[in-house]
Amino acid sequence: MLEKSVDFPISPRPQTTSSDGNSRSLIKTWHPRLHVYLAWHPDAAPALGEELAAAIAQRISRDTTRPFDRDIGIPVLFHSAAPEGEPTPPSIDWDQALQTVVVVLIEGTMLRDHAWVEHVRAVYKEALCQNKHHLLPIGLAKLC
C-alpha cells in the first residue's frame, strides 16, 4: 500500500506588529518549487494504477530510506483515495508549491466513472486558470 503524504509542522514564526496594529510574520512562508500529483482510479488494475504510480514516484522522488542519495527529490503526492462516502479525492491544494503538475493515469475504469471524469475535468479547469500549474493526462490500455 502506498504511503499517505504527511505535512510536517513548522516551528512558530517570529511575529512583529505593524503600524496598523496587525501581527505579521517576519519570515515568508516557504513553498517547494514543484509538486507532482499522481492520480488514478482506485479500482484500476494495479499495474495501471497503484503500481505504475509507485514506479513513477520512485523515479522522481527521494528514497526516504536513503536520505543522502542524490535523487531528484521532487515531492510526489498520490491522488486516488477518496474520503469515506465521497466518489473522488478532495480538491488539489494549488498553493502548496510554486508549480504543480498533476499526472492523470487514464484507463477504462476511470473513463466509465462519471464522477471521476468530472473530477479530472475540474482539475484541468483549475490548472488552466493559472499559468503555473499543469495537467498531464496519460492514456493507458492493457495490451494483453
Steps between C-alpha positions, in 0.01 A plus 500: 500500500625848421587738779286805559665838470559671832538870567765561763437788740731798476621671814317822590610802301625813674229766496506876482229758533452739210397865525136404444509271806489170307739220585718395203757230451863604460568189294339430161327166460718258305352292219675233295559589134303201375247243619398204287164336559443151358131429452336169408165334555507287817329209318752493215706187449804528730745500206316800350443686824674456831805308376561739210459802729748350747752435221470859371529639854810292566670649194439865585479517879753444773543155653422567865700194606814652341483872582852584381463357149505746215149467369283756327298531820175642360211474749249247363146473634254223417153613392281192491330428830175678572373583848237259628170563327652712222545375140827686430803634686488848655598803296867567436660774708662709229671730751730238652770544233610765254408263214288187496480221244210256522571178311175314435531131416187455287366154425163336440381496861549875530328566168193300609468690830313828437604646838869445417463644150345813653771510769779492239316764296479724810872449575579592139293819521663599831849443356411686181396809696856541626811507283714323758306172530462222244303183431671215318253230393651163409274251324560138595370175354560135570672337205468143623 
